[in-house]
Amino acid sequence: MASKLWATRAASYLRISVSNRCFATVIKDLKYADSHEWVKVEGNSATVGITDHAQHHLGDVVYVELPDKGVEVKQGASFGAVESVKATSDINSPISGKVVEVNTELTDSPGLINASPYEKGWIIKVEISEADEMNNLMGHDHYTKFCEEEDAKH
Protein backbone atom coordinates (compact mmCIF):
# COMPACT_ATOMS: atom_id res chain seq x y z
CA MET A 1 0.00 0.00 0.00
CA ALA A 2 2.81 2.41 0.84
CA SER A 3 4.43 1.91 -2.58
CA LYS A 4 1.11 2.61 -4.31
CA LEU A 5 0.73 5.84 -2.33
CA TRP A 6 4.32 6.79 -3.13
CA ALA A 7 3.74 6.10 -6.84
CA THR A 8 0.60 8.24 -6.82
CA ARG A 9 2.44 11.10 -5.12
CA ALA A 10 5.39 10.74 -7.48
CA ALA A 11 3.04 10.74 -10.47
CA SER A 12 1.35 13.90 -9.21
CA TYR A 13 4.72 15.58 -8.74
CA LEU A 14 5.95 14.50 -12.17
CA ARG A 15 2.77 15.64 -13.87
CA ILE A 16 3.10 19.09 -12.32
CA SER A 17 6.71 19.44 -13.41
CA VAL A 18 6.00 18.10 -16.91
CA SER A 19 2.98 20.36 -17.51
CA ASN A 20 5.20 23.44 -17.32
CA ARG A 21 6.96 22.39 -20.52
CA CYS A 22 5.63 22.35 -24.08
CA PHE A 23 6.04 18.59 -24.37
CA ALA A 24 6.78 15.58 -22.24
CA THR A 25 10.11 13.80 -21.90
CA VAL A 26 11.29 11.95 -25.00
CA ILE A 27 14.28 9.60 -24.68
CA LYS A 28 16.82 9.67 -27.54
CA ASP A 29 17.71 5.96 -27.66
CA LEU A 30 14.12 4.74 -28.07
CA LYS A 31 11.81 4.36 -31.07
CA TYR A 32 8.20 5.53 -30.96
CA ALA A 33 4.87 4.54 -32.50
CA ASP A 34 2.27 7.14 -33.48
CA SER A 35 -0.05 5.49 -30.93
CA HIS A 36 2.40 6.65 -28.20
CA GLU A 37 4.19 3.44 -27.29
CA TRP A 38 7.97 3.30 -27.03
CA VAL A 39 10.34 0.45 -27.76
CA LYS A 40 13.92 -0.12 -26.63
CA VAL A 41 15.76 -2.74 -28.65
CA GLU A 42 18.64 -4.76 -27.23
CA GLY A 43 19.75 -7.46 -29.67
CA ASN A 44 16.69 -9.55 -30.54
CA SER A 45 14.76 -8.33 -27.50
CA ALA A 46 12.50 -5.28 -27.25
CA THR A 47 11.11 -3.63 -24.12
CA VAL A 48 7.78 -1.87 -24.67
CA GLY A 49 5.90 0.77 -22.70
CA ILE A 50 3.75 3.84 -23.14
CA THR A 51 5.36 7.25 -23.47
CA ASP A 52 5.51 10.08 -20.98
CA HIS A 53 3.29 12.05 -23.36
CA ALA A 54 0.65 9.28 -23.28
CA GLN A 55 0.68 8.85 -19.49
CA HIS A 56 0.45 12.63 -19.06
CA HIS A 57 -2.69 12.77 -21.20
CA LEU A 58 -4.20 9.70 -19.53
CA GLY A 59 -3.84 10.97 -15.97
CA ASP A 60 -3.48 8.65 -12.99
CA VAL A 61 -3.28 5.05 -14.21
CA VAL A 62 -5.43 2.80 -12.01
CA TYR A 63 -5.33 -0.53 -13.90
CA VAL A 64 -3.21 -2.21 -16.58
CA GLU A 65 -4.49 -5.16 -18.61
CA LEU A 66 -1.43 -7.27 -19.37
CA PRO A 67 -1.01 -10.04 -21.97
CA ASP A 68 0.14 -13.54 -21.04
CA LYS A 69 3.73 -14.60 -21.50
CA GLY A 70 4.13 -16.49 -24.79
CA VAL A 71 1.46 -14.52 -26.65
CA GLU A 72 2.30 -13.29 -30.15
CA VAL A 73 1.98 -9.54 -30.70
CA LYS A 74 1.78 -7.78 -34.06
CA GLN A 75 3.00 -4.29 -34.89
CA GLY A 76 0.10 -1.84 -34.58
CA ALA A 77 -2.26 -4.37 -32.95
CA SER A 78 -3.60 -4.07 -29.41
CA PHE A 79 -2.16 -6.41 -26.77
CA GLY A 80 -3.60 -4.86 -23.60
CA ALA A 81 -5.13 -1.73 -22.11
CA VAL A 82 -4.40 1.03 -19.64
CA GLU A 83 -7.24 2.38 -17.53
CA SER A 84 -6.89 5.79 -15.94
CA VAL A 85 -9.12 8.15 -14.03
CA LYS A 86 -9.91 9.80 -17.40
CA ALA A 87 -10.18 6.97 -19.93
CA THR A 88 -9.31 3.46 -21.00
CA SER A 89 -6.84 3.16 -23.88
CA ASP A 90 -5.58 0.21 -25.86
CA ILE A 91 -1.86 -0.50 -25.78
CA ASN A 92 -0.60 -1.30 -29.27
CA SER A 93 2.60 -3.17 -29.95
CA PRO A 94 5.22 -1.12 -31.79
CA ILE A 95 6.91 -4.36 -32.92
CA SER A 96 5.92 -7.93 -33.81
CA GLY A 97 7.14 -10.90 -31.80
CA LYS A 98 6.51 -13.17 -28.84
CA VAL A 99 5.98 -11.83 -25.31
CA VAL A 100 8.84 -13.25 -23.22
CA GLU A 101 8.32 -11.19 -20.07
CA VAL A 102 5.47 -9.20 -18.53
CA ASN A 103 5.88 -6.48 -15.90
CA THR A 104 3.62 -8.06 -13.27
CA GLU A 105 4.57 -5.26 -10.84
CA LEU A 106 2.01 -3.14 -12.72
CA THR A 107 -0.80 -5.34 -11.38
CA ASP A 108 -0.28 -4.02 -7.85
CA SER A 109 1.32 -0.68 -8.79
CA PRO A 110 -0.21 0.62 -12.05
CA GLY A 111 0.96 4.12 -11.06
CA LEU A 112 4.50 3.10 -12.08
CA ILE A 113 3.42 4.00 -15.62
CA ASN A 114 2.91 7.58 -14.44
CA ALA A 115 5.90 7.76 -12.11
CA SER A 116 8.44 6.01 -14.35
CA PRO A 117 7.10 5.40 -17.89
CA TYR A 118 10.53 4.61 -19.39
CA GLU A 119 12.03 2.58 -16.55
CA LYS A 120 9.91 0.88 -13.88
CA GLY A 121 6.67 1.35 -15.86
CA TRP A 122 7.67 -0.83 -18.84
CA ILE A 123 4.88 -3.21 -19.87
CA ILE A 124 6.26 -6.18 -21.85
CA LYS A 125 9.46 -7.58 -23.31
CA VAL A 126 9.21 -9.13 -26.75
CA GLU A 127 11.42 -11.49 -28.75
CA ILE A 128 11.45 -9.63 -32.08
CA SER A 129 10.24 -11.55 -35.13
CA GLU A 130 10.34 -8.73 -37.72
CA ALA A 131 13.40 -6.52 -37.13
CA ASP A 132 12.74 -4.45 -40.27
CA GLU A 133 9.55 -3.12 -38.64
CA MET A 134 11.76 -0.74 -36.65
CA ASN A 135 11.89 1.34 -39.86
CA ASN A 136 8.17 2.09 -39.38
CA LEU A 137 8.81 3.81 -36.03
CA MET A 138 9.84 7.38 -35.22
CA GLY A 139 13.11 8.54 -33.72
CA HIS A 140 13.06 10.98 -30.82
CA ASP A 141 13.15 14.18 -32.94
CA HIS A 142 10.29 13.05 -35.17
CA TYR A 143 8.23 11.88 -32.18
CA THR A 144 8.79 15.17 -30.32
CA LYS A 145 7.53 17.10 -33.37
CA PHE A 146 4.61 14.66 -33.74
CA CYS A 147 3.55 15.30 -30.10
CA GLU A 148 3.86 19.08 -30.46
CA GLU A 149 1.70 19.02 -33.60
CA GLU A 150 -0.86 16.73 -31.95
CA ASP A 151 -1.07 18.96 -28.85
CA ALA A 152 -1.47 22.06 -31.03
CA LYS A 153 -4.62 20.50 -32.59
CA HIS A 154 -6.30 20.13 -29.17
N, CA and C atoms as an extended XYZ file, in Angstrom:
462
Properties=species:S:1:pos:R:3:atomname:S:1:resname:S:1:resid:I:1 pbc="F F F"
N         0.819       -1.188        0.000 N   MET     1
C         0.000        0.000        0.000 CA  MET     1
C         0.867        1.258        0.000 C   MET     1
N         1.943        1.243        0.767 N   ALA     2
C         2.813        2.415        0.839 CA  ALA     2
C         3.438        2.712       -0.515 C   ALA     2
N         3.822        1.672       -1.273 N   SER     3
C         4.431        1.912       -2.579 CA  SER     3
C         3.415        2.485       -3.559 C   SER     3
N         2.151        2.073       -3.439 N   LYS     4
C         1.113        2.615       -4.307 CA  LYS     4
C         0.895        4.098       -4.004 C   LYS     4
N         0.878        4.453       -2.726 N   LEU     5
C         0.728        5.842       -2.325 CA  LEU     5
C         1.924        6.652       -2.811 C   LEU     5
N         3.125        6.105       -2.661 N   TRP     6
C         4.317        6.788       -3.133 CA  TRP     6
C         4.242        7.008       -4.636 C   TRP     6
N         3.827        5.986       -5.376 N   ALA     7
C         3.743        6.099       -6.839 CA  ALA     7
C         2.735        7.172       -7.228 C   ALA     7
N         1.614        7.233       -6.517 N   THR     8
C         0.605        8.242       -6.818 CA  THR     8
C         1.157        9.639       -6.545 C   THR     8
N         1.834        9.801       -5.422 N   ARG     9
C         2.438       11.105       -5.117 CA  ARG     9
C         3.509       11.462       -6.138 C   ARG     9
N         4.335       10.489       -6.493 N   ALA    10
C         5.387       10.738       -7.482 CA  ALA    10
C         4.775       11.116       -8.826 C   ALA    10
N         3.707       10.440       -9.204 N   ALA    11
C         3.037       10.744      -10.473 CA  ALA    11
C         2.476       12.159      -10.443 C   ALA    11
N         1.886       12.540       -9.330 N   SER    12
C         1.348       13.897       -9.206 CA  SER    12
C         2.472       14.923       -9.333 C   SER    12
N         3.579       14.669       -8.671 N   TYR    13
C         4.719       15.579       -8.744 CA  TYR    13
C         5.244       15.672      -10.172 C   TYR    13
N         5.425       14.514      -10.810 N   LEU    14
C         5.954       14.503      -12.170 CA  LEU    14
C         5.021       15.214      -13.140 C   LEU    14
N         3.732       15.009      -12.970 N   ARG    15
C         2.772       15.640      -13.872 CA  ARG    15
C         2.840       17.156      -13.738 C   ARG    15
N         3.008       17.644      -12.529 N   ILE    16
C         3.101       19.086      -12.320 CA  ILE    16
C         4.357       19.629      -12.999 C   ILE    16
N         5.480       18.945      -12.818 N   SER    17
C         6.715       19.441      -13.411 CA  SER    17
C         6.700       19.315      -14.930 C   SER    17
N         6.057       18.293      -15.465 N   VAL    18
C         5.995       18.100      -16.914 CA  VAL    18
C         5.078       19.127      -17.559 C   VAL    18
N         3.963       19.476      -16.898 N   SER    19
C         2.983       20.359      -17.513 CA  SER    19
C         3.518       21.774      -17.730 C   SER    19
N         4.627       22.122      -17.113 N   ASN    20
C         5.203       23.444      -17.318 CA  ASN    20
C         6.018       23.531      -18.609 C   ASN    20
N         6.214       22.402      -19.272 N   ARG    21
C         6.957       22.386      -20.519 CA  ARG    21
C         5.998       22.216      -21.685 C   ARG    21
N         6.473       22.489      -22.889 N   CYS    22
C         5.635       22.346      -24.081 CA  CYS    22
C         5.320       20.887      -24.370 C   CYS    22
N         6.255       20.012      -24.090 N   PHE    23
C         6.045       18.594      -24.371 CA  PHE    23
C         6.694       17.748      -23.297 C   PHE    23
N         6.284       16.510      -23.248 N   ALA    24
C         6.783       15.578      -22.243 CA  ALA    24
C         8.179       15.080      -22.607 C   ALA    24
N         8.772       14.344      -21.695 N   THR    25
C        10.106       13.799      -21.897 CA  THR    25
C        10.110       12.770      -23.019 C   THR    25
N        11.093       12.899      -23.908 N   VAL    26
C        11.289       11.948      -24.996 CA  VAL    26
C        12.744       11.481      -24.905 C   VAL    26
N        12.940       10.177      -24.844 N   ILE    27
C        14.280        9.599      -24.682 CA  ILE    27
C        14.896        9.339      -26.061 C   ILE    27
N        16.153        9.749      -26.231 N   LYS    28
C        16.821        9.669      -27.537 CA  LYS    28
C        17.014        8.252      -28.061 C   LYS    28
N        17.336        7.298      -27.196 N   ASP    29
C        17.708        5.960      -27.660 CA  ASP    29
C        16.522        5.048      -27.968 C   ASP    29
N        15.316        5.558      -27.846 N   LEU    30
C        14.123        4.738      -28.074 CA  LEU    30
C        13.509        5.039      -29.432 C   LEU    30
N        12.622        4.140      -29.871 N   LYS    31
C        11.813        4.362      -31.065 CA  LYS    31
C        10.365        4.486      -30.605 C   LYS    31
N         9.562        5.210      -31.378 N   TYR    32
C         8.204        5.532      -30.957 CA  TYR    32
C         7.179        5.236      -32.041 C   TYR    32
N         6.000        4.770      -31.596 N   ALA    33
C         4.872        4.537      -32.500 CA  ALA    33
C         3.949        5.749      -32.428 C   ALA    33
N         3.183        5.993      -33.493 N   ASP    34
C         2.274        7.138      -33.481 CA  ASP    34
C         1.111        6.947      -32.513 C   ASP    34
N         0.967        5.746      -31.958 N   SER    35
C        -0.051        5.485      -30.933 CA  SER    35
C         0.532        5.677      -29.527 C   SER    35
N         1.743        6.239      -29.440 N   HIS    36
C         2.398        6.652      -28.197 CA  HIS    36
C         2.951        5.515      -27.341 C   HIS    36
N         3.417        4.460      -27.981 N   GLU    37
C         4.187        3.435      -27.290 CA  GLU    37
C         5.657        3.634      -27.660 C   GLU    37
N         6.542        3.240      -26.756 N   TRP    38
C         7.966        3.301      -27.028 CA  TRP    38
C         8.528        1.877      -27.058 C   TRP    38
N         9.669        1.736      -27.712 N   VAL    39
C        10.338        0.445      -27.757 CA  VAL    39
C        11.847        0.677      -27.629 C   VAL    39
N        12.463       -0.145      -26.795 N   LYS    40
C        13.915       -0.124      -26.632 CA  LYS    40
C        14.418       -1.481      -27.074 C   LYS    40
N        15.260       -1.489      -28.091 N   VAL    41
C        15.764       -2.738      -28.652 CA  VAL    41
C        17.166       -3.028      -28.129 C   VAL    41
N        17.338       -4.272      -27.656 N   GLU    42
C        18.644       -4.763      -27.231 CA  GLU    42
C        18.809       -6.138      -27.853 C   GLU    42
N        19.592       -6.198      -28.934 N   GLY    43
C        19.751       -7.458      -29.670 CA  GLY    43
C        18.443       -7.855      -30.314 C   GLY    43
N        17.941       -9.047      -29.980 N   ASN    44
C        16.687       -9.552      -30.543 CA  ASN    44
C        15.514       -9.346      -29.578 C   ASN    44
N        15.773       -8.563      -28.518 N   SER    45
C        14.756       -8.326      -27.497 CA  SER    45
C        14.321       -6.866      -27.511 C   SER    45
N        13.031       -6.640      -27.291 N   ALA    46
C        12.499       -5.282      -27.251 CA  ALA    46
C        11.667       -5.094      -25.987 C   ALA    46
N        11.922       -4.002      -25.279 N   THR    47
C        11.112       -3.627      -24.124 CA  THR    47
C        10.121       -2.582      -24.610 C   THR    47
N         8.855       -2.723      -24.187 N   VAL    48
C         7.775       -1.869      -24.672 CA  VAL    48
C         7.061       -1.206      -23.493 C   VAL    48
N         6.685        0.045      -23.679 N   GLY    49
C         5.896        0.766      -22.696 CA  GLY    49
C         5.130        1.889      -23.363 C   GLY    49
N         4.403        2.670      -22.573 N   ILE    50
C         3.749        3.842      -23.142 CA  ILE    50
C         4.578        5.070      -22.788 C   ILE    50
N         4.500        6.079      -23.618 N   THR    51
C         5.359        7.248      -23.473 CA  THR    51
C         4.909        8.177      -22.347 C   THR    51
N         5.813        9.047      -21.970 N   ASP    52
C         5.514       10.076      -20.982 CA  ASP    52
C         4.358       10.946      -21.478 C   ASP    52
N         4.366       11.261      -22.758 N   HIS    53
C         3.293       12.051      -23.361 CA  HIS    53
C         1.942       11.352      -23.169 C   HIS    53
N         1.899       10.044      -23.418 N   ALA    54
C         0.652        9.283      -23.278 CA  ALA    54
C         0.190        9.245      -21.822 C   ALA    54
N         1.092        8.937      -20.894 N   GLN    55
C         0.683        8.849      -19.488 CA  GLN    55
C         0.230       10.208      -18.981 C   GLN    55
N         0.840       11.274      -19.470 N   HIS    56
C         0.455       12.630      -19.064 CA  HIS    56
C        -0.988       12.923      -19.483 C   HIS    56
N        -1.340       12.542      -20.703 N   HIS    57
C        -2.694       12.770      -21.200 CA  HIS    57
C        -3.718       11.838      -20.559 C   HIS    57
N        -3.289       10.639      -20.177 N   LEU    58
C        -4.204        9.697      -19.525 CA  LEU    58
C        -4.570       10.118      -18.107 C   LEU    58
N        -3.627       10.682      -17.396 N   GLY    59
C        -3.835       10.975      -15.974 CA  GLY    59
C        -3.436        9.766      -15.147 C   GLY    59
N        -3.870        9.731      -13.895 N   ASP    60
C        -3.478        8.654      -12.985 CA  ASP    60
C        -3.939        7.290      -13.491 C   ASP    60
N        -2.975        6.404      -13.750 N   VAL    61
C        -3.277        5.050      -14.211 CA  VAL    61
C        -3.709        4.220      -13.002 C   VAL    61
N        -4.881        3.576      -13.126 N   VAL    62
C        -5.433        2.797      -12.010 CA  VAL    62
C        -5.459        1.294      -12.280 C   VAL    62
N        -5.297        0.898      -13.556 N   TYR    63
C        -5.327       -0.527      -13.898 CA  TYR    63
C        -4.616       -0.741      -15.235 C   TYR    63
N        -3.870       -1.840      -15.328 N   VAL    64
C        -3.208       -2.210      -16.576 CA  VAL    64
C        -3.598       -3.642      -16.924 C   VAL    64
N        -4.169       -3.827      -18.111 N   GLU    65
C        -4.495       -5.162      -18.615 CA  GLU    65
C        -3.267       -5.673      -19.359 C   GLU    65
N        -2.672       -6.736      -18.830 N   LEU    66
C        -1.427       -7.272      -19.374 CA  LEU    66
C        -1.683       -8.543      -20.183 C   LEU    66
N        -0.883       -8.783      -21.224 N   PRO    67
C        -1.009      -10.041      -21.966 CA  PRO    67
C        -0.314      -11.167      -21.204 C   PRO    67
N        -0.556      -12.383      -21.625 N   ASP    68
C         0.135      -13.538      -21.040 CA  ASP    68
C         1.493      -13.710      -21.706 C   ASP    68
N         2.427      -14.242      -20.958 N   LYS    69
C         3.730      -14.598      -21.502 CA  LYS    69
C         3.508      -15.647      -22.594 C   LYS    69
N         4.251      -15.532      -23.693 N   GLY    70
C         4.133      -16.487      -24.790 CA  GLY    70
C         3.187      -16.055      -25.895 C   GLY    70
N         2.399      -15.020      -25.653 N   VAL    71
C         1.457      -14.515      -26.650 CA  VAL    71
C         2.221      -13.833      -27.781 C   VAL    71
N         1.734      -13.991      -29.000 N   GLU    72
C         2.305      -13.291      -30.148 CA  GLU    72
C         1.669      -11.918      -30.256 C   GLU    72
N         2.483      -10.890      -30.471 N   VAL    73
C         1.976       -9.539      -30.698 CA  VAL    73
C         2.370       -9.111      -32.110 C   VAL    73
N         1.538       -8.280      -32.700 N   LYS    74
C         1.782       -7.777      -34.060 CA  LYS    74
C         1.914       -6.267      -34.028 C   LYS    74
N         2.805       -5.742      -34.833 N   GLN    75
C         2.995       -4.294      -34.893 CA  GLN    75
C         1.674       -3.599      -35.206 C   GLN    75
N         1.319       -2.612      -34.382 N   GLY    76
C         0.101       -1.839      -34.584 CA  GLY    76
C        -1.153       -2.444      -33.985 C   GLY    76
N        -1.079       -3.685      -33.516 N   ALA    77
C        -2.259       -4.366      -32.947 CA  ALA    77
C        -2.254       -4.242      -31.424 C   ALA    77
N        -3.439       -4.190      -30.853 N   SER    78
C        -3.598       -4.071      -29.406 CA  SER    78
C        -3.187       -5.366      -28.711 C   SER    78
N        -2.501       -5.226      -27.567 N   PHE    79
C        -2.159       -6.408      -26.765 CA  PHE    79
C        -2.601       -6.252      -25.314 C   PHE    79
N        -3.173       -5.112      -24.968 N   GLY    80
C        -3.602       -4.856      -23.601 CA  GLY    80
C        -4.260       -3.499      -23.517 C   GLY    80
N        -4.491       -3.031      -22.296 N   ALA    81
C        -5.127       -1.728      -22.113 CA  ALA    81
C        -4.628       -1.079      -20.825 C   ALA    81
N        -4.731        0.235      -20.811 N   VAL    82
C        -4.403        1.034      -19.638 CA  VAL    82
C        -5.667        1.800      -19.270 C   VAL    82
N        -6.072        1.656      -18.001 N   GLU    83
C        -7.243        2.375      -17.530 CA  GLU    83
C        -6.767        3.463      -16.570 C   GLU    83
N        -7.252        4.673      -16.808 N   SER    84
C        -6.889        5.793      -15.942 CA  SER    84
C        -8.154        6.416      -15.383 C   SER    84
N        -7.969        7.450      -14.576 N   VAL    85
C        -9.122        8.147      -14.032 CA  VAL    85
C        -9.905        8.859      -15.139 C   VAL    85
N        -9.272        9.099      -16.289 N   LYS    86
C        -9.915        9.804      -17.397 CA  LYS    86
C       -10.488        8.887      -18.468 C   LYS    86
N        -9.784        7.790      -18.779 N   ALA    87
C       -10.176        6.972      -19.930 CA  ALA    87
C        -9.505        5.605      -19.886 C   ALA    87
N        -9.969        4.731      -20.769 N   THR    88
C        -9.306        3.455      -21.000 CA  THR    88
C        -8.748        3.504      -22.418 C   THR    88
N        -7.494        3.136      -22.576 N   SER    89
C        -6.845        3.162      -23.882 CA  SER    89
C        -6.185        1.835      -24.173 C   SER    89
N        -6.296        1.408      -25.429 N   ASP    90
C        -5.585        0.213      -25.859 CA  ASP    90
C        -4.087        0.484      -25.860 C   ASP    90
N        -3.312       -0.562      -25.619 N   ILE    91
C        -1.858       -0.499      -25.779 CA  ILE    91
C        -1.559       -1.295      -27.037 C   ILE    91
N        -0.937       -0.651      -28.013 N   ASN    92
C        -0.599       -1.302      -29.274 CA  ASN    92
C         0.883       -1.649      -29.284 C   ASN    92
N         1.196       -2.766      -29.894 N   SER    93
C         2.596       -3.173      -29.951 CA  SER    93
C         3.320       -2.415      -31.065 C   SER    93
N         4.449       -1.801      -30.751 N   PRO    94
C         5.220       -1.124      -31.788 CA  PRO    94
C         6.052       -2.089      -32.639 C   PRO    94
N         6.077       -3.362      -32.243 N   ILE    95
C         6.912       -4.361      -32.921 CA  ILE    95
C         6.245       -5.733      -32.830 C   ILE    95
N         6.473       -6.570      -33.831 N   SER    96
C         5.922       -7.928      -33.814 CA  SER    96
C         6.882       -8.891      -33.119 C   SER    96
N         6.310       -9.887      -32.456 N   GLY    97
C         7.136      -10.895      -31.798 CA  GLY    97
C         6.362      -11.639      -30.730 C   GLY    97
N         7.100      -12.374      -29.915 N   LYS    98
C         6.510      -13.171      -28.845 CA  LYS    98
C         6.823      -12.521      -27.496 C   LYS    98
N         5.801      -12.396      -26.650 N   VAL    99
C         5.984      -11.834      -25.311 CA  VAL    99
C         6.804      -12.833      -24.486 C   VAL    99
N         7.974      -12.382      -24.010 N   VAL   100
C         8.839      -13.250      -23.215 CA  VAL   100
C         8.861      -12.857      -21.741 C   VAL   100
N         8.381      -11.647      -21.452 N   GLU   101
C         8.320      -11.192      -20.067 CA  GLU   101
C         7.227      -10.135      -19.942 C   GLU   101
N         6.545      -10.152      -18.805 N   VAL   102
C         5.468       -9.200      -18.525 CA  VAL   102
C         5.786       -8.523      -17.198 C   VAL   102
N         5.602       -7.220      -17.132 N   ASN   103
C         5.879       -6.483      -15.901 CA  ASN   103
C         4.695       -6.651      -14.946 C   ASN   103
N         4.715       -7.736      -14.184 N   THR   104
C         3.616       -8.055      -13.266 CA  THR   104
C         3.539       -7.077      -12.096 C   THR   104
N         4.593       -6.282      -11.882 N   GLU   105
C         4.567       -5.257      -10.838 CA  GLU   105
C         3.442       -4.246      -11.094 C   GLU   105
N         3.060       -4.085      -12.363 N   LEU   106
C         2.007       -3.136      -12.724 CA  LEU   106
C         0.634       -3.564      -12.210 C   LEU   106
N         0.467       -4.848      -11.917 N   THR   107
C        -0.802       -5.337      -11.382 CA  THR   107
C        -1.099       -4.681      -10.042 C   THR   107
N        -0.108       -4.632       -9.167 N   ASP   108
C        -0.276       -4.024       -7.845 CA  ASP   108
C         0.052       -2.535       -7.830 C   ASP   108
N         0.873       -2.089       -8.769 N   SER   109
C         1.317       -0.684       -8.794 CA  SER   109
C         1.192       -0.088      -10.194 C   SER   109
N        -0.046        0.070      -10.704 N   PRO   110
C        -0.210        0.621      -12.053 CA  PRO   110
C         0.320        2.046      -12.179 C   PRO   110
N         0.434        2.759      -11.058 N   GLY   111
C         0.956        4.122      -11.064 CA  GLY   111
C         2.411        4.222      -11.486 C   GLY   111
N         3.117        3.088      -11.575 N   LEU   112
C         4.498        3.103      -12.076 CA  LEU   112
C         4.552        3.643      -13.501 C   LEU   112
N         3.471        3.464      -14.257 N   ILE   113
C         3.421        4.002      -15.624 CA  ILE   113
C         3.484        5.519      -15.578 C   ILE   113
N         2.839        6.137      -14.594 N   ASN   114
C         2.907        7.585      -14.441 CA  ASN   114
C         4.250        8.026      -13.873 C   ASN   114
N         4.697        7.344      -12.834 N   ALA   115
C         5.896        7.755      -12.111 CA  ALA   115
C         7.182        7.490      -12.883 C   ALA   115
N         7.208        6.430      -13.690 N   SER   116
C         8.443        6.011      -14.351 CA  SER   116
C         8.129        5.317      -15.676 C   SER   116
N         7.558        6.055      -16.656 N   PRO   117
C         7.105        5.402      -17.891 CA  PRO   117
C         8.205        4.715      -18.701 C   PRO   117
N         9.442        5.187      -18.587 N   TYR   118
C        10.533        4.614      -19.389 CA  TYR   118
C        11.409        3.623      -18.625 C   TYR   118
N        11.184        3.482      -17.328 N   GLU   119
C        12.026        2.577      -16.553 CA  GLU   119
C        11.179        1.533      -15.830 C   GLU   119
N        10.671        1.855      -14.657 N   LYS   120
C         9.910        0.877      -13.878 CA  LYS   120
C         8.526        0.606      -14.456 C   LYS   120
N         8.010        1.502      -15.304 N   GLY   121
C         6.671        1.350      -15.864 CA  GLY   121
C         6.617        0.637      -17.210 C   GLY   121
N         7.705       -0.056      -17.589 N   TRP   122
C         7.668       -0.832      -18.842 CA  TRP   122
C         6.553       -1.870      -18.733 C   TRP   122
N         6.045       -2.323      -19.894 N   ILE   123
C         4.883       -3.214      -19.871 CA  ILE   123
C         5.237       -4.652      -20.261 C   ILE   123
N         5.882       -4.822      -21.406 N   ILE   124
C         6.261       -6.175      -21.850 CA  ILE   124
C         7.651       -6.158      -22.468 C   ILE   124
N         8.232       -7.360      -22.543 N   LYS   125
C         9.456       -7.580      -23.312 CA  LYS   125
C         9.110       -8.606      -24.374 C   LYS   125
N         9.586       -8.338      -25.578 N   VAL   126
C         9.214       -9.135      -26.747 CA  VAL   126
C        10.464       -9.673      -27.431 C   VAL   126
N        10.387      -10.925      -27.864 N   GLU   127
C        11.416      -11.494      -28.746 CA  GLU   127
C        11.000      -11.085      -30.154 C   GLU   127
N        11.801      -10.235      -30.786 N   ILE   128
C        11.446       -9.630      -32.077 CA  ILE   128
C        11.417      -10.666      -33.192 C   ILE   128
N        10.327      -10.636      -33.986 N   SER   129
C        10.236      -11.546      -35.131 CA  SER   129
C        10.431      -10.819      -36.464 C   SER   129
N        10.233       -9.512      -36.481 N   GLU   130
C        10.337       -8.729      -37.724 CA  GLU   130
C        11.190       -7.483      -37.462 C   GLU   130
N        12.510       -7.628      -37.468 N   ALA   131
C        13.404       -6.516      -37.125 CA  ALA   131
C        13.244       -5.323      -38.062 C   ALA   131
N        12.882       -5.558      -39.324 N   ASP   132
C        12.743       -4.450      -40.274 CA  ASP   132
C        11.563       -3.534      -39.938 C   ASP   132
N        10.670       -3.966      -39.054 N   GLU   133
C         9.548       -3.119      -38.639 CA  GLU   133
C        10.025       -1.875      -37.886 C   GLU   133
N        11.222       -1.913      -37.357 N   MET   134
C        11.762       -0.742      -36.655 CA  MET   134
C        11.783        0.477      -37.577 C   MET   134
N        11.884        0.241      -38.892 N   ASN   135
C        11.894        1.337      -39.857 CA  ASN   135
C        10.558        2.081      -39.906 C   ASN   135
N         9.494        1.460      -39.397 N   ASN   136
C         8.173        2.092      -39.383 CA  ASN   136
C         7.973        3.018      -38.177 C   ASN   136
N         8.934        3.034      -37.265 N   LEU   137
C         8.806        3.811      -36.026 CA  LEU   137
C         9.573        5.128      -36.120 C   LEU   137
N         9.224        6.054      -35.227 N   MET   138
C         9.844        7.376      -35.219 CA  MET   138
C        11.029        7.425      -34.259 C   MET   138
N        12.024        8.211      -34.630 N   GLY   139
C        13.108        8.539      -33.720 CA  GLY   139
C        12.640        9.628      -32.777 C   GLY   139
N        13.487       10.025      -31.843 N   HIS   140
C        13.056       10.978      -30.818 CA  HIS   140
C        12.710       12.352      -31.383 C   HIS   140
N        13.457       12.863      -32.363 N   ASP   141
C        13.152       14.180      -32.941 CA  ASP   141
C        11.789       14.181      -33.635 C   ASP   141
N        11.556       13.163      -34.434 N   HIS   142
C        10.292       13.047      -35.167 CA  HIS   142
C         9.123       12.899      -34.189 C   HIS   142
N         9.299       12.085      -33.152 N   TYR   143
C         8.228       11.877      -32.178 CA  TYR   143
C         7.935       13.163      -31.397 C   TYR   143
N         8.974       13.905      -31.030 N   THR   144
C         8.786       15.175      -30.323 CA  THR   144
C         7.939       16.117      -31.165 C   THR   144
N         8.281       16.231      -32.454 N   LYS   145
C         7.525       17.097      -33.375 CA  LYS   145
C         6.085       16.596      -33.525 C   LYS   145
N         5.929       15.285      -33.634 N   PHE   146
C         4.609       14.659      -33.744 CA  PHE   146
C         3.739       15.039      -32.538 C   PHE   146
N         4.295       14.963      -31.326 N   CYS   147
C         3.546       15.300      -30.101 CA  CYS   147
C         3.195       16.779      -30.057 C   CYS   147
N         4.138       17.632      -30.453 N   GLU   148
C         3.864       19.076      -30.461 CA  GLU   148
C         2.723       19.400      -31.423 C   GLU   148
N         2.749       18.786      -32.609 N   GLU   149
C         1.695       19.020      -33.595 CA  GLU   149
C         0.351       18.491      -33.101 C   GLU   149
N         0.359       17.314      -32.471 N   GLU   150
C        -0.862       16.735      -31.950 CA  GLU   150
C        -1.450       17.607      -30.844 C   GLU   150
N        -0.602       18.100      -29.941 N   ASP   151
C        -1.074       18.960      -28.854 CA  ASP   151
C        -1.612       20.290      -29.380 C   ASP   151
N        -1.023       20.793      -30.451 N   ALA   152
C        -1.469       22.065      -31.035 CA  ALA   152
C        -2.896       21.940      -31.606 C   ALA   152
N        -3.280       20.733      -32.024 N   LYS   153
C        -4.618       20.502      -32.590 CA  LYS   153
C        -5.701       20.506      -31.517 C   LYS   153
N        -5.300       20.251      -30.259 N   HIS   154
C        -6.296       20.125      -29.171 CA  HIS   154
C        -6.444       21.378      -28.382 C   HIS   154
